[in-house]
């Protein structure tokens, strides 16, 4: 979402706000509450908070591996490798190998 710089026409306060493009013209001043704010500039925020170390086991506290092992008991051995790959981050061959 874009980060906009605003200046209130009522109390002269300058501030920053992260808002969607559709709501950029309806921001109220945090000081006086008036909606007489003028946009000075807009910059897109590009950071994403993604934890790249999360695996199915970390997310489920180990239940994922236990489920995969349980499913192996009812399937032919030739398919066991596919269950092992399911918990691997690159199992779908997406991203860097």
VOTI-725915 format. One record per residue: residue number from 1; x, y, z of N, C-alpha, C in turn; residue in three letters. Coordinates in steps of 0.001 Angstrom, whole numbers, padded with zeros to 6 digits. Each point is the difference from the previous one (the first is absolute). Layout:
+-----+---------+---------+---------+---------+---------+---------+---------+---------+---------+--------+
| num |    n.xx |    n.yy |    n.zz |   ca.xx |   ca.yy |   ca.zz |    c.xx |    c.yy |    c.zz | residu |
+-----+---------+---------+---------+---------+---------+---------+---------+---------+---------+--------+
| NUM |       X |       Y |       Z |       X |       Y |       Z |       X |       Y |       Z |    ALA |
...
+-----+---------+---------+---------+---------+---------+---------+---------+---------+---------+--------+
***
This chain:
+-----+---------+---------+---------+---------+---------+---------+---------+---------+---------+--------+
| num |    n.xx |    n.yy |    n.zz |   ca.xx |   ca.yy |   ca.zz |    c.xx |    c.yy |    c.zz | residu |
+-----+---------+---------+---------+---------+---------+---------+---------+---------+---------+--------+
|   1 |  000840 | -001183 |  000000 | -000840 |  001183 |  000000 |  000879 |  001239 |  000000 |    UNK |
|   2 | -000515 |  001068 | -000573 |  000790 |  001236 | -000058 |  000084 |  000714 |  001345 |    UNK |
|   3 |  001120 |  000630 |  000204 |  000235 |  000854 |  001173 | -000107 |  001436 | -000487 |    UNK |
|   4 | -000960 |  000741 |  000528 | -000235 |  001378 | -000427 |  000443 |  000990 |  001071 |    UNK |
|   5 |  000512 |  001131 | -000453 |  000294 |  001138 |  000867 | -001184 |  000951 | -000091 |    UNK |
|   6 | -000493 |  000437 |  001151 | -001145 |  000905 |  000036 |  000344 |  001274 |  000769 |    UNK |
|   7 | -000757 |  001043 | -000317 |  000057 |  001247 |  000750 | -001446 |  000434 |  000221 |    UNK |
|   8 | -000371 |  000222 |  001262 | -001348 |  000409 |  000336 | -000175 |  001489 | -000313 |    UNK |
|   9 | -001038 |  000326 | -000757 | -000275 |  001396 | -000352 | -000563 |  000780 |  001184 |    UNK |
|  10 | -000512 | -000704 |  000990 | -000622 |  000642 |  001166 |  001027 |  000362 |  001074 |    UNK |
|  11 |  000807 | -000989 |  000427 |  000938 |  000241 |  001111 |  001471 | -000008 | -000419 |    UNK |
|  12 |  000262 | -000213 | -001295 |  001362 |  000033 | -000565 |  000889 | -001189 |  000406 |    UNK |
|  13 | -000568 | -001037 |  000613 |  000779 | -001181 |  000389 |  000439 | -000753 | -001242 |    UNK |
|  14 |  001252 | -000489 | -000033 |  000464 | -000882 | -001064 |  000162 | -001395 |  000590 |    UNK |
|  15 | -000436 | -001017 | -000747 |  000068 | -001379 |  000488 |  000023 | -000960 | -001176 |    UNK |
|  16 |  000345 | -001259 |  000289 |  000030 | -001064 | -000998 | -001102 | -000989 |  000314 |    UNK |
|  17 | -000546 | -000612 | -001041 | -001058 | -000980 |  000185 |  000102 | -001047 | -001105 |    UNK |
|  18 | -000147 | -001269 |  000365 | -000048 | -001083 | -000991 | -001474 | -000303 | -000241 |    UNK |
|  19 | -000473 |  000292 | -001204 | -001406 | -000214 | -000353 | -000095 | -000511 | -001440 |    UNK |
|  20 | -001127 | -000601 | -000310 | -000215 | -000457 | -001370 | -000191 |  001208 | -000910 |    UNK |
|  21 |  000223 | -000204 | -001273 | -000137 |  001084 | -000968 | -001422 |  000551 |  000021 |    UNK |
|  22 | -000986 | -000869 |  000139 | -001392 |  000437 | -000022 | -000386 |  000858 |  001203 |    UNK |
|  23 |  000752 | -000085 |  001095 | -000330 |  000765 |  001208 |  000973 |  001144 |  000275 |    UNK |
|  24 |  000901 |  000260 | -000919 |  001039 |  001003 |  000236 | -000543 |  001413 |  000166 |    UNK |
|  25 | -001168 |  000291 | -000573 | -000553 |  001350 |  000078 | -000969 |  000196 |  001165 |    UNK |
|  26 | -000203 | -001016 |  000810 | -000949 |  000120 |  001112 |  000664 | -000233 |  001362 |    UNK |
|  27 |  001272 |  000336 |  000117 |  000733 | -000189 |  001254 | -000267 |  001177 |  000930 |    UNK |
|  28 | -000320 | -000309 |  001244 | -000228 |  001039 |  001003 |  001301 |  000305 |  000739 |    UNK |
|  29 |  000128 |  001220 |  000424 |  001178 |  000426 |  000746 |  000003 | -000663 |  001377 |    UNK |
|  30 |  001123 | -000618 |  000419 |  000040 | -000645 |  001311 | -000021 |  001012 |  001154 |    UNK |
|  31 |  000310 |  001249 | -000287 |  000041 |  001037 |  001041 | -001374 |  000641 |  000220 |    UNK |
|  32 | -000603 |  000516 | -001066 | -001261 |  000742 |  000152 | -001225 | -000770 | -000502 |    UNK |
|  33 |  000217 | -001093 | -000740 | -001105 | -000822 | -000470 | -000671 |  000478 | -001274 |    UNK |
|  34 |  000415 |  001122 | -000536 | -000606 |  000546 | -001220 |  000483 | -000792 | -001221 |    UNK |
|  35 | -000839 | -000076 | -001003 |  000373 | -000677 | -001238 |  000432 |  001023 | -001045 |    UNK |
|  36 |  000792 |  000945 |  000419 |  000502 |  001041 | -000906 |  001500 | -000188 | -000193 |    UNK |
|  37 |  000383 | -001221 | -000326 |  001417 | -000318 | -000159 |  000367 | -000028 | -001476 |    UNK |
|  38 |  001142 |  000558 | -000301 |  000491 |  000056 | -001369 |  001134 | -001016 | -000148 |    UNK |
|  39 | -000084 | -000837 | -001022 |  001052 | -000978 | -000274 |  001195 |  000717 | -000596 |    UNK |
|  40 |  001175 | -000234 |  000593 |  001211 |  000617 | -000526 |  000766 | -000952 | -000906 |    UNK |
|  41 |  000021 | -001287 |  000334 |  000680 | -000988 | -000841 | -000452 | -001392 |  000403 |    UNK |
|  42 |  000288 | -000961 | -000870 | -000334 | -001387 |  000289 |  001107 | -000930 | -000445 |    UNK |
|  43 |  000358 | -000930 |  000865 |  001046 | -000984 | -000290 | -000556 | -001361 |  000362 |    UNK |
|  44 |  000272 | -000992 | -000838 | -000495 | -001346 |  000298 |  000912 | -000707 |  000982 |    UNK |
|  45 | -000621 | -000601 |  001012 |  000697 | -000825 |  000984 |  000158 | -001379 | -000611 |    UNK |
|  46 |  001235 | -000499 | -000116 |  000215 | -001268 | -000695 |  000438 | -001144 |  000906 |    UNK |
|  47 |  000216 |  000247 |  001268 |  000468 | -001085 |  000862 | -001148 | -000946 |  000320 |    UNK |
|  48 |  000319 | -001291 |  000042 | -000988 | -001013 |  000341 |  000532 | -000802 |  001172 |    UNK |
|  49 | -000796 | -000175 |  001000 |  000414 | -000762 |  001176 | -000258 | -001478 | -000200 |    UNK |
|  50 |  000908 | -000681 | -000667 | -000161 | -001420 | -000280 |  001122 | -000769 |  000677 |    UNK |
|  51 | -000356 | -000992 |  000785 |  000990 | -000845 |  000662 |  000309 | -001166 | -000931 |    UNK |
|  52 |  001159 |  000067 | -000662 |  000360 | -001027 | -000980 |  000454 | -001301 |  000660 |    UNK |
|  53 |  000125 | -000024 |  001322 |  000446 | -001221 |  000668 | -001176 | -000860 |  000479 |    UNK |
|  54 | -001233 |  000427 | -000245 | -001161 | -000769 |  000444 | -000155 | -001234 | -000879 |    UNK |
|  55 | -000102 | -001135 |  000637 | -000227 | -001265 | -000693 | -001311 | -000583 |  000523 |    UNK |
|  56 | -000559 | -001000 | -000690 | -001241 | -000596 |  000508 |  000134 | -000514 |  001434 |    UNK |
|  57 |  001158 | -000557 |  000351 |  000185 | -000497 |  001358 |  000052 |  001128 |  001024 |    UNK |
|  58 |  000662 |  001100 | -000331 |  000043 |  001127 |  000931 | -001391 |  000578 |  000206 |    UNK |
|  59 | -000766 |  000055 | -001064 | -001338 |  000578 |  000057 | -000956 | -000873 |  000811 |    UNK |
|  60 |  000190 | -001329 | -000035 | -000925 | -000924 |  000663 |  000613 | -000683 |  001216 |    UNK |
|  61 |  001144 |  000484 |  000468 |  000694 | -000593 |  001156 |  000291 | -001493 | -000191 |    UNK |
|  62 |  000382 | -000393 | -001216 |  000387 | -001377 | -000272 | -001135 | -000904 | -000440 |    UNK |
|  63 | -001245 |  000487 |  000049 | -001138 | -000837 | -000396 |  000038 | -000372 | -001477 |    UNK |
|  64 |  000568 |  000854 | -000824 |  000052 | -000284 | -001429 |  000809 | -001259 | -000283 |    UNK |
|  65 |  001181 | -000109 |  000598 |  000827 | -001204 | -000207 | -000681 | -001243 |  000541 |    UNK |
|  66 | -000646 |  000117 |  001143 | -000710 | -001157 |  000565 | -001124 | -000446 | -000945 |    UNK |
|  67 | -000704 |  000945 | -000591 | -001064 | -000333 | -000939 |  000573 | -000674 | -001245 |    UNK |
|  68 |  001106 |  000536 | -000540 |  000621 | -000593 | -001188 |  000462 | -001421 |  000297 |    UNK |
|  69 |  000598 | -000238 |  001172 |  000443 | -001350 |  000370 | -001185 | -000945 |  000153 |    UNK |
|  70 | -001083 |  000495 |  000550 | -001203 | -000816 |  000155 | -000567 | -000382 | -001374 |    UNK |
|  71 |  000030 |  000927 | -000935 | -000517 | -000269 | -001342 |  000881 | -000992 | -000754 |    UNK |
|  72 |  001286 | -000049 |  000320 |  000914 | -000937 | -000665 | -000406 | -001448 |  000264 |    UNK |
|  73 | -000566 | -000267 |  001164 | -000337 | -001378 |  000363 | -001031 | -000624 | -000933 |    UNK |
|  74 | -000841 |  000797 | -000630 | -001022 | -000551 | -000876 |  000308 |  000144 | -001479 |    UNK |
|  75 |  001226 |  000392 | -000328 |  000350 |  000197 | -001410 |  001220 | -000832 | -000375 |    UNK |
|  76 |  000159 | -000302 | -001298 |  001174 | -000759 | -000446 |  001296 |  000772 |  000273 |    UNK |
|  77 |  001078 | -000724 |  000246 |  001296 |  000619 |  000315 |  000485 |  000930 | -001103 |    UNK |
|  78 | -000363 | -000298 | -001240 |  000471 |  000842 | -001103 | -000530 |  001434 |  000102 |    UNK |
|  79 | -001045 |  000234 |  000769 | -000578 |  001335 |  000152 |  000498 |  000732 |  001250 |    UNK |
|  80 |  000758 | -000674 |  000844 |  000450 |  000610 |  001259 |  000843 |  001252 | -000222 |    UNK |
|  81 |  000771 |  000033 | -001069 |  000828 |  001170 | -000291 | -000834 |  001247 | -000235 |    UNK |
|  82 | -001195 | -000176 | -000561 | -000876 |  001142 | -000241 | -000523 |  000590 |  001309 |    UNK |
|  83 | -000224 | -000860 |  000987 | -000414 |  000505 |  001311 |  001135 |  000773 |  000660 |    UNK |
|  84 |  001219 | -000486 | -000182 |  001161 |  000694 |  000567 |  000186 |  001367 | -000663 |    UNK |
|  85 | -000236 |  000078 | -001303 |  000135 |  001259 | -000723 | -001062 |  001022 |  000397 |    UNK |
|  86 | -001144 | -000461 |  000434 | -001102 |  000903 |  000329 |  000395 |  000978 |  001108 |    UNK |
|  87 |  000858 | -000413 |  000897 |  000434 |  000879 |  001095 |  001193 |  000847 | -000364 |    UNK |
|  88 |  000587 | -000229 | -001179 |  001159 |  000757 | -000446 | -000458 |  001297 | -000632 |    UNK |
|  89 |  000642 |  001085 |  000288 | -000371 |  001308 | -000513 |  000074 |  000052 | -001531 |    UNK |
|  90 |  000884 | -000738 | -000629 |  000159 |  000023 | -001458 | -000664 | -001188 | -000684 |    UNK |
|  91 | -000930 | -000651 |  000688 | -000615 | -001188 | -000570 | -000718 |  000278 | -001314 |    UNK |
|  92 | -000596 |  001190 | -000128 | -000703 |  000346 | -001223 |  000916 |  000562 | -001059 |    UNK |
|  93 |  001293 |  000008 |  000248 |  001007 |  000504 | -000934 | -000181 |  001499 | -000316 |    UNK |
|  94 | -000571 |  000733 |  000937 | -000147 |  001428 | -000155 |  001154 |  000703 |  000713 |    UNK |
|  95 |  000440 |  001104 | -000535 |  001060 |  000763 |  000643 |  001368 | -000613 | -000254 |    UNK |
|  96 |  001032 |  000509 |  000692 |  001367 | -000488 | -000201 |  000149 | -001438 |  000438 |    UNK |
|  97 |  000718 | -000771 | -000768 |  000208 | -001424 |  000304 |  001350 | -000217 |  000653 |    UNK |
+-----+---------+---------+---------+---------+---------+---------+---------+---------+---------+--------+
***
